[in-house]
Amino acid sequence: MVNASTTTPDLTDLAPSAAAIADAGRLVFEARRIRDSLPVEEAARRAVRPGGPPYEELVEKIRAQRAHWPTSTTA
């Protein structure tokens, strides 16, 4: 719907529902779980996209992210 006084569209009816936001969160969580279960090089290979960062940059980014992972302290 377009406001008659301006040409700004009314986007209030396009606001995502709580269920849609929850579904998106689950999807992102599952994608990261799969990516994080792979070796770094395989995760980077699968992440390569046209116009995106090159493979080598993805390897570096994934390694940097994993360097911040907590380590197990249980004996």
C-alpha positions as CSV (number, residue, x, y, z in Angstrom):
1,M,0.0,0.0,0.0
2,V,1.3,3.5,-0.8
3,N,0.6,6.5,1.4
4,A,-1.3,9.1,-0.7
5,S,0.7,12.0,0.7
6,T,4.1,10.5,-0.3
7,T,5.4,7.7,-2.4
8,T,6.8,5.8,0.6
9,P,5.3,2.3,0.7
10,D,3.6,1.1,3.9
11,L,5.7,-1.9,4.9
12,T,3.9,-2.6,8.2
13,D,2.1,-5.6,6.8
14,L,5.4,-7.1,5.7
15,A,6.8,-7.3,9.3
16,P,8.0,-10.9,10.0
17,S,6.0,-12.9,12.5
18,A,7.6,-14.3,15.6
19,A,7.3,-17.8,14.0
20,A,9.1,-16.6,10.9
21,I,12.0,-15.1,12.9
22,A,12.3,-18.3,15.0
23,D,12.4,-20.4,11.8
24,A,15.1,-18.2,10.4
25,G,17.1,-18.5,13.6
26,R,16.8,-22.3,13.5
27,L,17.9,-22.4,9.9
28,V,21.0,-20.2,10.6
29,F,21.8,-22.4,13.6
30,E,21.6,-25.6,11.5
31,A,23.7,-24.2,8.7
32,R,26.4,-23.1,11.1
33,R,26.3,-26.5,12.9
34,I,26.9,-28.3,9.6
35,R,29.6,-25.8,8.6
36,D,31.3,-26.1,11.9
37,S,31.3,-29.9,11.8
38,L,33.4,-29.8,8.6
39,P,37.2,-29.5,8.2
40,V,38.2,-25.8,7.6
41,E,39.1,-26.4,3.9
42,E,35.8,-28.2,3.2
43,A,33.7,-25.6,4.9
44,A,35.5,-22.9,2.9
45,R,35.0,-24.8,-0.4
46,R,31.3,-25.1,0.3
47,A,31.1,-21.4,1.1
48,V,32.6,-20.1,-2.1
49,R,30.0,-18.1,-4.1
50,P,30.3,-16.0,-7.3
51,G,31.2,-12.5,-6.4
52,G,32.0,-13.5,-2.8
53,P,35.3,-13.7,-1.0
54,P,37.9,-16.1,-2.6
55,Y,38.5,-19.5,-1.1
56,E,41.7,-18.5,0.6
57,E,40.0,-15.6,2.4
58,L,37.2,-17.9,3.6
59,V,39.7,-20.4,5.0
60,E,41.4,-17.5,6.9
61,K,38.0,-16.3,8.2
62,I,36.8,-19.7,9.3
63,R,40.2,-20.4,11.1
64,A,40.0,-17.1,12.9
65,Q,36.4,-17.8,14.0
66,R,37.4,-21.2,15.2
67,A,40.4,-19.8,17.1
68,H,37.9,-18.1,19.4
69,W,36.0,-21.3,20.2
70,P,36.1,-22.3,23.8
71,T,38.2,-25.3,24.6
72,S,37.1,-28.2,26.7
73,T,38.5,-28.0,30.3
74,T,37.0,-31.3,31.5
75,A,39.5,-34.0,32.4
